[in-house]
Amino acid sequence: MAECNWESLQSFLACDSQWRTSGVGLGGLVWIGLDYTACDVSFRRYGFAEGCWDDLRFIEDVVLPILNGGDD
């Protein structure tokens, strides 16, 4: 990983417990996305650069299909 992406990765990992999910059927789970209000708290608390917010949303867009069982 390029050093220039380190803070973006750290910001994503700081929000790793802030996923919104929904139950589907018996035991199914759909990952909806990150709770941006909670992520904003992490951003302010840890002092991540404003530019990392766009990176966080990009990473979220890449990860969501994987979490939901696809490989897109």
mmCIF file of the N, C-alpha and C atoms, coordinates in Angstrom:
data_MODEL
# 
_entry.id   MODEL 
# 
loop_
_atom_site.group_PDB 
_atom_site.id 
_atom_site.type_symbol 
_atom_site.label_atom_id 
_atom_site.label_alt_id 
_atom_site.label_comp_id 
_atom_site.label_asym_id 
_atom_site.label_entity_id 
_atom_site.label_seq_id 
_atom_site.pdbx_PDB_ins_code 
_atom_site.Cartn_x 
_atom_site.Cartn_y 
_atom_site.Cartn_z 
_atom_site.occupancy 
_atom_site.B_iso_or_equiv 
_atom_site.pdbx_formal_charge 
_atom_site.auth_seq_id 
_atom_site.auth_comp_id 
_atom_site.auth_asym_id 
_atom_site.auth_atom_id 
_atom_site.pdbx_PDB_model_num 
ATOM 1   N N  . MET A 1 1  ? 0.841   -1.171  0.000  1.00 0.00 ? 1  MET A N  1 
ATOM 2   C CA . MET A 1 1  ? 0.000   0.000   0.000  1.00 0.00 ? 1  MET A CA 1 
ATOM 3   C C  . MET A 1 1  ? 0.885   1.232   0.000  1.00 0.00 ? 1  MET A C  1 
ATOM 4   N N  . ALA A 1 2  ? 0.473   2.196   -0.798 1.00 0.00 ? 2  ALA A N  1 
ATOM 5   C CA . ALA A 1 2  ? 1.232   3.440   -0.860 1.00 0.00 ? 2  ALA A CA 1 
ATOM 6   C C  . ALA A 1 2  ? 1.054   4.218   0.433  1.00 0.00 ? 2  ALA A C  1 
ATOM 7   N N  . GLU A 1 3  ? 2.132   4.824   0.865  1.00 0.00 ? 3  GLU A N  1 
ATOM 8   C CA . GLU A 1 3  ? 2.089   5.585   2.109  1.00 0.00 ? 3  GLU A CA 1 
ATOM 9   C C  . GLU A 1 3  ? 1.043   6.698   2.051  1.00 0.00 ? 3  GLU A C  1 
ATOM 10  N N  . CYS A 1 4  ? 0.793   7.238   0.847  1.00 0.00 ? 4  CYS A N  1 
ATOM 11  C CA . CYS A 1 4  ? -0.172  8.331   0.713  1.00 0.00 ? 4  CYS A CA 1 
ATOM 12  C C  . CYS A 1 4  ? -1.601  7.874   1.017  1.00 0.00 ? 4  CYS A C  1 
ATOM 13  N N  . ASN A 1 5  ? -1.864  6.572   1.033  1.00 0.00 ? 5  ASN A N  1 
ATOM 14  C CA . ASN A 1 5  ? -3.198  6.047   1.328  1.00 0.00 ? 5  ASN A CA 1 
ATOM 15  C C  . ASN A 1 5  ? -3.363  5.610   2.778  1.00 0.00 ? 5  ASN A C  1 
ATOM 16  N N  . TRP A 1 6  ? -2.321  5.719   3.560  1.00 0.00 ? 6  TRP A N  1 
ATOM 17  C CA . TRP A 1 6  ? -2.338  5.200   4.919  1.00 0.00 ? 6  TRP A CA 1 
ATOM 18  C C  . TRP A 1 6  ? -3.429  5.861   5.766  1.00 0.00 ? 6  TRP A C  1 
ATOM 19  N N  . GLU A 1 7  ? -3.542  7.177   5.730  1.00 0.00 ? 7  GLU A N  1 
ATOM 20  C CA . GLU A 1 7  ? -4.535  7.863   6.556  1.00 0.00 ? 7  GLU A CA 1 
ATOM 21  C C  . GLU A 1 7  ? -5.955  7.487   6.116  1.00 0.00 ? 7  GLU A C  1 
ATOM 22  N N  . SER A 1 8  ? -6.152  7.307   4.815  1.00 0.00 ? 8  SER A N  1 
ATOM 23  C CA . SER A 1 8  ? -7.471  6.889   4.328  1.00 0.00 ? 8  SER A CA 1 
ATOM 24  C C  . SER A 1 8  ? -7.832  5.508   4.848  1.00 0.00 ? 8  SER A C  1 
ATOM 25  N N  . LEU A 1 9  ? -6.875  4.594   4.822  1.00 0.00 ? 9  LEU A N  1 
ATOM 26  C CA . LEU A 1 9  ? -7.120  3.256   5.356  1.00 0.00 ? 9  LEU A CA 1 
ATOM 27  C C  . LEU A 1 9  ? -7.401  3.329   6.849  1.00 0.00 ? 9  LEU A C  1 
ATOM 28  N N  . GLN A 1 10 ? -6.630  4.118   7.567  1.00 0.00 ? 10 GLN A N  1 
ATOM 29  C CA . GLN A 1 10 ? -6.839  4.255   9.009  1.00 0.00 ? 10 GLN A CA 1 
ATOM 30  C C  . GLN A 1 10 ? -8.231  4.821   9.310  1.00 0.00 ? 10 GLN A C  1 
ATOM 31  N N  . SER A 1 11 ? -8.681  5.773   8.501  1.00 0.00 ? 11 SER A N  1 
ATOM 32  C CA . SER A 1 11 ? -10.009 6.347   8.728  1.00 0.00 ? 11 SER A CA 1 
ATOM 33  C C  . SER A 1 11 ? -11.101 5.304   8.489  1.00 0.00 ? 11 SER A C  1 
ATOM 34  N N  . PHE A 1 12 ? -10.928 4.466   7.475  1.00 0.00 ? 12 PHE A N  1 
ATOM 35  C CA . PHE A 1 12 ? -11.895 3.395   7.212  1.00 0.00 ? 12 PHE A CA 1 
ATOM 36  C C  . PHE A 1 12 ? -11.908 2.394   8.367  1.00 0.00 ? 12 PHE A C  1 
ATOM 37  N N  . LEU A 1 13 ? -10.756 2.018   8.841  1.00 0.00 ? 13 LEU A N  1 
ATOM 38  C CA . LEU A 1 13 ? -10.677 1.056   9.947  1.00 0.00 ? 13 LEU A CA 1 
ATOM 39  C C  . LEU A 1 13 ? -11.240 1.642   11.243 1.00 0.00 ? 13 LEU A C  1 
ATOM 40  N N  . ALA A 1 14 ? -11.123 2.954   11.414 1.00 0.00 ? 14 ALA A N  1 
ATOM 41  C CA . ALA A 1 14 ? -11.687 3.591   12.605 1.00 0.00 ? 14 ALA A CA 1 
ATOM 42  C C  . ALA A 1 14 ? -13.212 3.537   12.602 1.00 0.00 ? 14 ALA A C  1 
ATOM 43  N N  . CYS A 1 15 ? -13.792 3.340   11.420 1.00 0.00 ? 15 CYS A N  1 
ATOM 44  C CA . CYS A 1 15 ? -15.251 3.274   11.284 1.00 0.00 ? 15 CYS A CA 1 
ATOM 45  C C  . CYS A 1 15 ? -15.743 1.846   11.098 1.00 0.00 ? 15 CYS A C  1 
ATOM 46  N N  . ASP A 1 16 ? -14.903 0.864   11.329 1.00 0.00 ? 16 ASP A N  1 
ATOM 47  C CA . ASP A 1 16 ? -15.254 -0.526  11.008 1.00 0.00 ? 16 ASP A CA 1 
ATOM 48  C C  . ASP A 1 16 ? -16.410 -1.096  11.826 1.00 0.00 ? 16 ASP A C  1 
ATOM 49  N N  . SER A 1 17 ? -16.759 -0.453  12.921 1.00 0.00 ? 17 SER A N  1 
ATOM 50  C CA . SER A 1 17 ? -17.893 -0.945  13.712 1.00 0.00 ? 17 SER A CA 1 
ATOM 51  C C  . SER A 1 17 ? -19.152 -0.125  13.459 1.00 0.00 ? 17 SER A C  1 
ATOM 52  N N  . GLN A 1 18 ? -19.145 0.693   12.421 1.00 0.00 ? 18 GLN A N  1 
ATOM 53  C CA . GLN A 1 18 ? -20.254 1.609   12.172 1.00 0.00 ? 18 GLN A CA 1 
ATOM 54  C C  . GLN A 1 18 ? -21.095 1.224   10.951 1.00 0.00 ? 18 GLN A C  1 
ATOM 55  N N  . TRP A 1 19 ? -21.125 -0.053  10.616 1.00 0.00 ? 19 TRP A N  1 
ATOM 56  C CA . TRP A 1 19 ? -21.908 -0.512  9.469  1.00 0.00 ? 19 TRP A CA 1 
ATOM 57  C C  . TRP A 1 19 ? -23.378 -0.589  9.829  1.00 0.00 ? 19 TRP A C  1 
ATOM 58  N N  . ARG A 1 20 ? -24.218 -0.150  8.913  1.00 0.00 ? 20 ARG A N  1 
ATOM 59  C CA . ARG A 1 20 ? -25.660 -0.356  9.037  1.00 0.00 ? 20 ARG A CA 1 
ATOM 60  C C  . ARG A 1 20 ? -26.002 -1.627  8.275  1.00 0.00 ? 20 ARG A C  1 
ATOM 61  N N  . THR A 1 21 ? -26.785 -2.462  8.915  1.00 0.00 ? 21 THR A N  1 
ATOM 62  C CA . THR A 1 21 ? -27.189 -3.728  8.306  1.00 0.00 ? 21 THR A CA 1 
ATOM 63  C C  . THR A 1 21 ? -28.690 -3.907  8.474  1.00 0.00 ? 21 THR A C  1 
ATOM 64  N N  . SER A 1 22 ? -29.210 -4.856  7.725  1.00 0.00 ? 22 SER A N  1 
ATOM 65  C CA . SER A 1 22 ? -30.626 -5.185  7.835  1.00 0.00 ? 22 SER A CA 1 
ATOM 66  C C  . SER A 1 22 ? -30.773 -6.691  7.752  1.00 0.00 ? 22 SER A C  1 
ATOM 67  N N  . GLY A 1 23 ? -31.615 -7.225  8.612  1.00 0.00 ? 23 GLY A N  1 
ATOM 68  C CA . GLY A 1 23 ? -31.880 -8.656  8.576  1.00 0.00 ? 23 GLY A CA 1 
ATOM 69  C C  . GLY A 1 23 ? -32.829 -8.995  7.435  1.00 0.00 ? 23 GLY A C  1 
ATOM 70  N N  . VAL A 1 24 ? -32.541 -10.112 6.767  1.00 0.00 ? 24 VAL A N  1 
ATOM 71  C CA . VAL A 1 24 ? -33.376 -10.571 5.665  1.00 0.00 ? 24 VAL A CA 1 
ATOM 72  C C  . VAL A 1 24 ? -33.677 -12.045 5.877  1.00 0.00 ? 24 VAL A C  1 
ATOM 73  N N  . GLY A 1 25 ? -34.937 -12.387 5.962  1.00 0.00 ? 25 GLY A N  1 
ATOM 74  C CA . GLY A 1 25 ? -35.297 -13.789 6.138  1.00 0.00 ? 25 GLY A CA 1 
ATOM 75  C C  . GLY A 1 25 ? -34.743 -14.356 7.430  1.00 0.00 ? 25 GLY A C  1 
ATOM 76  N N  . LEU A 1 26 ? -34.495 -15.650 7.413  1.00 0.00 ? 26 LEU A N  1 
ATOM 77  C CA . LEU A 1 26 ? -33.955 -16.326 8.588  1.00 0.00 ? 26 LEU A CA 1 
ATOM 78  C C  . LEU A 1 26 ? -32.434 -16.331 8.528  1.00 0.00 ? 26 LEU A C  1 
ATOM 79  N N  . GLY A 1 27 ? -31.845 -15.467 9.266  1.00 0.00 ? 27 GLY A N  1 
ATOM 80  C CA . GLY A 1 27 ? -30.391 -15.459 9.371  1.00 0.00 ? 27 GLY A CA 1 
ATOM 81  C C  . GLY A 1 27 ? -29.668 -14.689 8.285  1.00 0.00 ? 27 GLY A C  1 
ATOM 82  N N  . GLY A 1 28 ? -30.400 -14.107 7.358  1.00 0.00 ? 28 GLY A N  1 
ATOM 83  C CA . GLY A 1 28 ? -29.751 -13.340 6.304  1.00 0.00 ? 28 GLY A CA 1 
ATOM 84  C C  . GLY A 1 28 ? -29.397 -11.942 6.776  1.00 0.00 ? 28 GLY A C  1 
ATOM 85  N N  . LEU A 1 29 ? -28.404 -11.359 6.165  1.00 0.00 ? 29 LEU A N  1 
ATOM 86  C CA . LEU A 1 29 ? -27.948 -10.027 6.546  1.00 0.00 ? 29 LEU A CA 1 
ATOM 87  C C  . LEU A 1 29 ? -27.566 -9.272  5.287  1.00 0.00 ? 29 LEU A C  1 
ATOM 88  N N  . VAL A 1 30 ? -28.043 -8.046  5.172  1.00 0.00 ? 30 VAL A N  1 
ATOM 89  C CA . VAL A 1 30 ? -27.671 -7.177  4.071  1.00 0.00 ? 30 VAL A CA 1 
ATOM 90  C C  . VAL A 1 30 ? -26.909 -5.998  4.650  1.00 0.00 ? 30 VAL A C  1 
ATOM 91  N N  . TRP A 1 31 ? -25.753 -5.741  4.088  1.00 0.00 ? 31 TRP A N  1 
ATOM 92  C CA . TRP A 1 31 ? -24.935 -4.611  4.504  1.00 0.00 ? 31 TRP A CA 1 
ATOM 93  C C  . TRP A 1 31 ? -25.415 -3.400  3.707  1.00 0.00 ? 31 TRP A C  1 
ATOM 94  N N  . ILE A 1 32 ? -25.870 -2.361  4.389  1.00 0.00 ? 32 ILE A N  1 
ATOM 95  C CA . ILE A 1 32 ? -26.448 -1.193  3.732  1.00 0.00 ? 32 ILE A CA 1 
ATOM 96  C C  . ILE A 1 32 ? -25.391 -0.131  3.461  1.00 0.00 ? 32 ILE A C  1 
ATOM 97  N N  . GLY A 1 33 ? -24.556 0.123   4.422  1.00 0.00 ? 33 GLY A N  1 
ATOM 98  C CA . GLY A 1 33 ? -23.522 1.143   4.285  1.00 0.00 ? 33 GLY A CA 1 
ATOM 99  C C  . GLY A 1 33 ? -23.077 1.618   5.649  1.00 0.00 ? 33 GLY A C  1 
ATOM 100 N N  . LEU A 1 34 ? -22.154 2.524   5.644  1.00 0.00 ? 34 LEU A N  1 
ATOM 101 C CA . LEU A 1 34 ? -21.644 3.073   6.896  1.00 0.00 ? 34 LEU A CA 1 
ATOM 102 C C  . LEU A 1 34 ? -22.601 4.111   7.457  1.00 0.00 ? 34 LEU A C  1 
ATOM 103 N N  . ASP A 1 35 ? -22.638 4.201   8.765  1.00 0.00 ? 35 ASP A N  1 
ATOM 104 C CA . ASP A 1 35 ? -23.411 5.237   9.453  1.00 0.00 ? 35 ASP A CA 1 
ATOM 105 C C  . ASP A 1 35 ? -22.530 6.489   9.460  1.00 0.00 ? 35 ASP A C  1 
ATOM 106 N N  . TYR A 1 36 ? -22.834 7.421   8.566  1.00 0.00 ? 36 TYR A N  1 
ATOM 107 C CA . TYR A 1 36 ? -21.967 8.591   8.389  1.00 0.00 ? 36 TYR A CA 1 
ATOM 108 C C  . TYR A 1 36 ? -21.928 9.493   9.625  1.00 0.00 ? 36 TYR A C  1 
ATOM 109 N N  . THR A 1 37 ? -23.003 9.536   10.383 1.00 0.00 ? 37 THR A N  1 
ATOM 110 C CA . THR A 1 37 ? -22.996 10.346  11.600 1.00 0.00 ? 37 THR A CA 1 
ATOM 111 C C  . THR A 1 37 ? -21.958 9.803   12.581 1.00 0.00 ? 37 THR A C  1 
ATOM 112 N N  . ALA A 1 38 ? -21.943 8.498   12.765 1.00 0.00 ? 38 ALA A N  1 
ATOM 113 C CA . ALA A 1 38 ? -20.969 7.879   13.665 1.00 0.00 ? 38 ALA A CA 1 
ATOM 114 C C  . ALA A 1 38 ? -19.553 8.006   13.109 1.00 0.00 ? 38 ALA A C  1 
ATOM 115 N N  . CYS A 1 39 ? -19.408 7.877   11.802 1.00 0.00 ? 39 CYS A N  1 
ATOM 116 C CA . CYS A 1 39 ? -18.083 8.015   11.184 1.00 0.00 ? 39 CYS A CA 1 
ATOM 117 C C  . CYS A 1 39 ? -17.555 9.433   11.354 1.00 0.00 ? 39 CYS A C  1 
ATOM 118 N N  . ASP A 1 40 ? -18.455 10.416  11.281 1.00 0.00 ? 40 ASP A N  1 
ATOM 119 C CA . ASP A 1 40 ? -18.043 11.806  11.473 1.00 0.00 ? 40 ASP A CA 1 
ATOM 120 C C  . ASP A 1 40 ? -17.444 12.010  12.857 1.00 0.00 ? 40 ASP A C  1 
ATOM 121 N N  . VAL A 1 41 ? -18.020 11.354  13.855 1.00 0.00 ? 41 VAL A N  1 
ATOM 122 C CA . VAL A 1 41 ? -17.471 11.437  15.216 1.00 0.00 ? 41 VAL A CA 1 
ATOM 123 C C  . VAL A 1 41 ? -16.047 10.880  15.239 1.00 0.00 ? 41 VAL A C  1 
ATOM 124 N N  . SER A 1 42 ? -15.842 9.734   14.593 1.00 0.00 ? 42 SER A N  1 
ATOM 125 C CA . SER A 1 42 ? -14.495 9.150   14.536 1.00 0.00 ? 42 SER A CA 1 
ATOM 126 C C  . SER A 1 42 ? -13.529 10.082  13.818 1.00 0.00 ? 42 SER A C  1 
ATOM 127 N N  . PHE A 1 43 ? -13.986 10.681  12.729 1.00 0.00 ? 43 PHE A N  1 
ATOM 128 C CA . PHE A 1 43 ? -13.119 11.602  11.980 1.00 0.00 ? 43 PHE A CA 1 
ATOM 129 C C  . PHE A 1 43 ? -12.684 12.768  12.843 1.00 0.00 ? 43 PHE A C  1 
ATOM 130 N N  . ARG A 1 44 ? -13.630 13.349  13.569 1.00 0.00 ? 44 ARG A N  1 
ATOM 131 C CA . ARG A 1 44 ? -13.284 14.490  14.419 1.00 0.00 ? 44 ARG A CA 1 
ATOM 132 C C  . ARG A 1 44 ? -12.411 14.069  15.588 1.00 0.00 ? 44 ARG A C  1 
ATOM 133 N N  . ARG A 1 45 ? -12.725 12.926  16.187 1.00 0.00 ? 45 ARG A N  1 
ATOM 134 C CA . ARG A 1 45 ? -11.973 12.468  17.354 1.00 0.00 ? 45 ARG A CA 1 
ATOM 135 C C  . ARG A 1 45 ? -10.515 12.166  16.997 1.00 0.00 ? 45 ARG A C  1 
ATOM 136 N N  . TYR A 1 46 ? -10.315 11.510  15.861 1.00 0.00 ? 46 TYR A N  1 
ATOM 137 C CA . TYR A 1 46 ? -8.959  11.120  15.467 1.00 0.00 ? 46 TYR A CA 1 
ATOM 138 C C  . TYR A 1 46 ? -8.265  12.149  14.597 1.00 0.00 ? 46 TYR A C  1 
ATOM 139 N N  . GLY A 1 47 ? -8.988  13.175  14.168 1.00 0.00 ? 47 GLY A N  1 
ATOM 140 C CA . GLY A 1 47 ? -8.374  14.266  13.404 1.00 0.00 ? 47 GLY A CA 1 
ATOM 141 C C  . GLY A 1 47 ? -7.966  13.899  11.990 1.00 0.00 ? 47 GLY A C  1 
ATOM 142 N N  . PHE A 1 48 ? -8.733  13.035  11.333 1.00 0.00 ? 48 PHE A N  1 
ATOM 143 C CA . PHE A 1 48 ? -8.409  12.669  9.956  1.00 0.00 ? 48 PHE A CA 1 
ATOM 144 C C  . PHE A 1 48 ? -8.641  13.854  9.030  1.00 0.00 ? 48 PHE A C  1 
ATOM 145 N N  . ALA A 1 49 ? -7.839  13.931  7.978  1.00 0.00 ? 49 ALA A N  1 
ATOM 146 C CA . ALA A 1 49 ? -7.950  15.005  7.003  1.00 0.00 ? 49 ALA A CA 1 
ATOM 147 C C  . ALA A 1 49 ? -9.301  14.934  6.293  1.00 0.00 ? 49 ALA A C  1 
ATOM 148 N N  . GLU A 1 50 ? -9.810  16.087  5.930  1.00 0.00 ? 50 GLU A N  1 
ATOM 149 C CA . GLU A 1 50 ? -11.105 16.177  5.247  1.00 0.00 ? 50 GLU A CA 1 
ATOM 150 C C  . GLU A 1 50 ? -11.128 15.346  3.962  1.00 0.00 ? 50 GLU A C  1 
ATOM 151 N N  . GLY A 1 51 ? -10.002 15.295  3.249  1.00 0.00 ? 51 GLY A N  1 
ATOM 152 C CA . GLY A 1 51 ? -9.926  14.531  2.010  1.00 0.00 ? 51 GLY A CA 1 
ATOM 153 C C  . GLY A 1 51 ? -10.134 13.040  2.198  1.00 0.00 ? 51 GLY A C  1 
ATOM 154 N N  . CYS A 1 52 ? -9.934  12.550  3.395  1.00 0.00 ? 52 CYS A N  1 
ATOM 155 C CA . CYS A 1 52 ? -10.132 11.127  3.667  1.00 0.00 ? 52 CYS A CA 1 
ATOM 156 C C  . CYS A 1 52 ? -11.605 10.741  3.600  1.00 0.00 ? 52 CYS A C  1 
ATOM 157 N N  . TRP A 1 53 ? -12.498 11.721  3.755  1.00 0.00 ? 53 TRP A N  1 
ATOM 158 C CA . TRP A 1 53 ? -13.936 11.415  3.726  1.00 0.00 ? 53 TRP A CA 1 
ATOM 159 C C  . TRP A 1 53 ? -14.327 10.845  2.360  1.00 0.00 ? 53 TRP A C  1 
ATOM 160 N N  . ASP A 1 54 ? -13.837 11.453  1.293  1.00 0.00 ? 54 ASP A N  1 
ATOM 161 C CA . ASP A 1 54 ? -14.130 10.934  -0.049 1.00 0.00 ? 54 ASP A CA 1 
ATOM 162 C C  . ASP A 1 54 ? -13.528 9.548   -0.232 1.00 0.00 ? 54 ASP A C  1 
ATOM 163 N N  . ASP A 1 55 ? -12.341 9.342   0.306  1.00 0.00 ? 55 ASP A N  1 
ATOM 164 C CA . ASP A 1 55 ? -11.704 8.020   0.225  1.00 0.00 ? 55 ASP A CA 1 
ATOM 165 C C  . ASP A 1 55 ? -12.504 6.980   0.998  1.00 0.00 ? 55 ASP A C  1 
ATOM 166 N N  . LEU A 1 56 ? -13.009 7.364   2.168  1.00 0.00 ? 56 LEU A N  1 
ATOM 167 C CA . LEU A 1 56 ? -13.834 6.464   2.973  1.00 0.00 ? 56 LEU A CA 1 
ATOM 168 C C  . LEU A 1 56 ? -15.053 6.012   2.170  1.00 0.00 ? 56 LEU A C  1 
ATOM 169 N N  . ARG A 1 57 ? -15.713 6.943   1.514  1.00 0.00 ? 57 ARG A N  1 
ATOM 170 C CA . ARG A 1 57 ? -16.904 6.608   0.729  1.00 0.00 ? 57 ARG A CA 1 
ATOM 171 C C  . ARG A 1 57 ? -16.544 5.748   -0.475 1.00 0.00 ? 57 ARG A C  1 
ATOM 172 N N  . PHE A 1 58 ? -15.386 5.981   -1.063 1.00 0.00 ? 58 PHE A N  1 
ATOM 173 C CA . PHE A 1 58 ? -14.934 5.144   -2.179 1.00 0.00 ? 58 PHE A CA 1 
ATOM 174 C C  . PHE A 1 58 ? -14.697 3.713   -1.703 1.00 0.00 ? 58 PHE A C  1 
ATOM 175 N N  . ILE A 1 59 ? -13.992 3.568   -0.586 1.00 0.00 ? 59 ILE A N  1 
ATOM 176 C CA . ILE A 1 59 ? -13.721 2.235   -0.036 1.00 0.00 ? 59 ILE A CA 1 
ATOM 177 C C  . ILE A 1 59 ? -15.039 1.540   0.302  1.00 0.00 ? 59 ILE A C  1 
ATOM 178 N N  . GLU A 1 60 ? -15.970 2.276   0.889  1.00 0.00 ? 60 GLU A N  1 
ATOM 179 C CA . GLU A 1 60 ? -17.282 1.718   1.213  1.00 0.00 ? 60 GLU A CA 1 
ATOM 180 C C  . GLU A 1 60 ? -17.960 1.174   -0.046 1.00 0.00 ? 60 GLU A C  1 
ATOM 181 N N  . ASP A 1 61 ? -17.926 1.933   -1.134 1.00 0.00 ? 61 ASP A N  1 
ATOM 182 C CA . ASP A 1 61 ? -18.537 1.486   -2.398 1.00 0.00 ? 61 ASP A CA 1 
ATOM 183 C C  . ASP A 1 61 ? -17.892 0.221   -2.935 1.00 0.00 ? 61 ASP A C  1 
ATOM 184 N N  . VAL A 1 62 ? -16.605 0.069   -2.722 1.00 0.00 ? 62 VAL A N  1 
ATOM 185 C CA . VAL A 1 62 ? -15.896 -1.131  -3.184 1.00 0.00 ? 62 VAL A CA 1 
ATOM 186 C C  . VAL A 1 62 ? -16.205 -2.333  -2.292 1.00 0.00 ? 62 VAL A C  1 
ATOM 187 N N  . VAL A 1 63 ? -16.296 -2.103  -0.998 1.00 0.00 ? 63 VAL A N  1 
ATOM 188 C CA . VAL A 1 63 ? -16.469 -3.187  -0.027 1.00 0.00 ? 63 VAL A CA 1 
ATOM 189 C C  . VAL A 1 63 ? -17.908 -3.714  0.023  1.00 0.00 ? 63 VAL A C  1 
ATOM 190 N N  . LEU A 1 64 ? -18.903 -2.842  -0.166 1.00 0.00 ? 64 LEU A N  1 
ATOM 191 C CA . LEU A 1 64 ? -20.303 -3.262  -0.025 1.00 0.00 ? 64 LEU A CA 1 
ATOM 192 C C  . LEU A 1 64 ? -20.680 -4.476  -0.872 1.00 0.00 ? 64 LEU A C  1 
ATOM 193 N N  . PRO A 1 65 ? -20.358 -4.519  -2.164 1.00 0.00 ? 65 PRO A N  1 
ATOM 194 C CA . PRO A 1 65 ? -20.717 -5.708  -2.941 1.00 0.00 ? 65 PRO A CA 1 
ATOM 195 C C  . PRO A 1 65 ? -20.038 -6.983  -2.431 1.00 0.00 ? 65 PRO A C  1 
ATOM 196 N N  . ILE A 1 66 ? -18.850 -6.847  -1.917 1.00 0.00 ? 66 ILE A N  1 
ATOM 197 C CA . ILE A 1 66 ? -18.130 -8.001  -1.377 1.00 0.00 ? 66 ILE A CA 1 
ATOM 198 C C  . ILE A 1 66 ? -18.829 -8.507  -0.125 1.00 0.00 ? 66 ILE A C  1 
ATOM 199 N N  . LEU A 1 67 ? -19.183 -7.594  0.766  1.00 0.00 ? 67 LEU A N  1 
ATOM 200 C CA . LEU A 1 67 ? -19.880 -7.972  1.998  1.00 0.00 ? 67 LEU A CA 1 
ATOM 201 C C  . LEU A 1 67 ? -21.226 -8.612  1.704  1.00 0.00 ? 67 LEU A C  1 
ATOM 202 N N  . ASN A 1 68 ? -21.860 -8.175  0.636  1.00 0.00 ? 68 ASN A N  1 
ATOM 203 C CA . ASN A 1 68 ? -23.175 -8.699  0.273  1.00 0.00 ? 68 ASN A CA 1 
ATOM 204 C C  . ASN A 1 68 ? -23.103 -9.925  -0.635 1.00 0.00 ? 68 ASN A C  1 
ATOM 205 N N  . GLY A 1 69 ? -21.938 -10.545 -0.703 1.00 0.00 ? 69 GLY A N  1 
ATOM 206 C CA . GLY A 1 69 ? -21.812 -11.815 -1.400 1.00 0.00 ? 69 GLY A CA 1 
ATOM 207 C C  . GLY A 1 69 ? -21.481 -11.740 -2.871 1.00 0.00 ? 69 GLY A C  1 
ATOM 208 N N  . GLY A 1 70 ? -21.280 -10.562 -3.391 1.00 0.00 ? 70 GLY A N  1 
ATOM 209 C CA . GLY A 1 70 ? -20.905 -10.421 -4.793 1.00 0.00 ? 70 GLY A CA 1 
ATOM 210 C C  . GLY A 1 70 ? -19.417 -10.196 -4.929 1.00 0.00 ? 70 GLY A C  1 
ATOM 211 N N  . ASP A 1 71 ? -18.962 -10.145 -6.136 1.00 0.00 ? 71 ASP A N  1 
ATOM 212 C CA . ASP A 1 71 ? -17.535 -9.881  -6.373 1.00 0.00 ? 71 ASP A CA 1 
ATOM 213 C C  . ASP A 1 71 ? -17.357 -8.744  -7.368 1.00 0.00 ? 71 ASP A C  1 
ATOM 214 N N  . ASP A 1 72 ? -18.359 -7.869  -7.450 1.00 0.00 ? 72 ASP A N  1 
ATOM 215 C CA . ASP A 1 72 ? -18.321 -6.754  -8.411 1.00 0.00 ? 72 ASP A CA 1 
ATOM 216 C C  . ASP A 1 72 ? -17.229 -5.791  -8.049 1.00 0.00 ? 72 ASP A C  1 
# 
